[in-house]
Amino acid sequence: MINLRQRSYQKELMDADDIPFDAIAQTLKELNIINTRLGGHAITIKGVQSFIQDHAPAVVCEIGCGGGDNLFAIYKYCAKKNIPVTFIGIDINAECIAFAKQQYPQLPCQWICSDYAAVDFGDNKPGIIFSSLFCHHFTEEQLVPMLQWLRQNSDKGFFINDLQRHRLAYYLIKYITKFFSQSYMVKNDACISVARGFTKQDWQQLFQKAGIEQYSIEWKWAFRFLVTSSQTLSGL
């Protein structure tokens, strides 16, 4: 049985620098399916709902935007609610940005190929910044300054949608991807992602180290945490 008491630091194939574009495209398509069918996009929309008001213009930024499917899910939600929205998608991988542009040309989005930490918004901070399935790629030492950057660069606040480190989640995703995935990266990385995921206590310790007191942590199906920080929240 896998021991998940501590976070794993095993590298994922997706973190490599020399992945063929076809492999990236297949992986991003399958991640979109997983997010759609297992509720990942619904959690992201829940995070957005905590910040935006009906008919009020919004600027939403995603760091580690990958293939843009999270931003497109928000776009569809806002269109139904008649909420004017524009986007900023940031990813260090140029092929992910290229894929996102190709998949979603209708998105009113500024695509930025960069390390998120190198981006300077100046006086034009986005209202909301978020990440989805991004934080588990980083160590605790890297996550603390990331949380501080998210806080400093968002006008209204930020939220994080990421995996719970849980044994049942580990084995469920292992067998789901074994039988249904056509991506060798998804089959390899899915279990590793869960092992690199978080507990509620992990998040509490990270926010404490980052010096951020205003946050909430909500468990969501399927084995996710929605972590939200704004000026109006108290630590929970």
Secondary structure by P-SEA (a helix, b strand, c coil): ccccccccccccccccccccaaaaaaaaaaaaaaaaaacaaaaaaaaaaaccccccbbbbbbcccccaaaaaaaaaaaaaacccccbbbbbccaaaaaaaaaaccccccccccccccccccccccccccccccccccccaaaaaaaaaaaaacccccbbbbbbbbcaaaaaaaaaaaacccccaaaaacaaaaaaacccaaaaaaaaaaaccccbbbbbccccccccccccccccc
